Amino acid sequence: MKRLQGKVAIVTGSSSGIGKAIALTFAQEGARVVVSARRQALCREVVAQIKERGGEAMAMPTDVADEAQVERLITDTVAAYGRLDILVNNAGIGGGSRIADTGTDDFDRVLNTNLRGTFFCCRAGFRQMMKQKTGGTILNMSSVCGIQAWAGTGTYSASKHGIMALTKSLADEGRPYKIKVSAICPGGVADGLVDASPDEILRSEQISPYDIAETAVYLATLGPYAVVHQVIVDRLGADW
């Protein structure tokens, strides 16, 4: 039996990088996957890869910073597959510099996608899972910058620290409904090498995006009375 057989999962930001690795892995494990990102053509390419491997998926281009698009993502997923079991809020962008050099527009752009977008997705997905009354799993992609911060990371770290707070609050709110909410905090991922060979990823001396994907599968398949609130997956030897 595949580990996610029969589950319906949305993965935002899954046209490339970590999100794509999660979408491919979830589909391989039997989930019906909604591939969601802003770039429609790339979403379709990921769906094609999933189908070539015998999986089931559909593309739903979405800008998570747009509240209406997020609501439509959830509604259309349920219309197509009947339910939502797993929501991976992976969509995010980098940006910012030292705080004194960061423009307001750059700050807003990062916070709107990373934090506001995650909020929109958490809210819409949580409401759907509450309505179903069968529990569910929400995984928020934070970062090692969500638990630490360094010079030059202020804007990005602020968005990822905010995601940690959202995750902790929603996890507490989800307990009566058997909705589990966890944060994954990666650092140093070779996210541009999703389609590379394992040897190529290894030679990059960075974490494989499939290590993050396996972490997501682990969190989504824990027993009914177990939850892991946060997982830090950092590069071997990283100093933080």
Secondary structure, 3 states (H helix, E strand, C coil): CCCCCCCEEEEECCCCHHHHHHHHHHHHCCCEEEEECCCHHHHHHHHHHHHHCCCEEEECCCCCCCHHHHHHHHHHHHHHHCCCCEEEECCCCCCCCCHHHCCHHHHHHHHHHHHHHHHHHHHHHHHHHHHHCCCEEEEEECCHHHCCCCCCCHHHHHHHHHHHHHHHHHHHHHHHHCEEEEEEEECCECHHHCCCCHHHHHHCCCECHHHHHHHHHHHHCCCCCCCCCEEEECCCCCCC
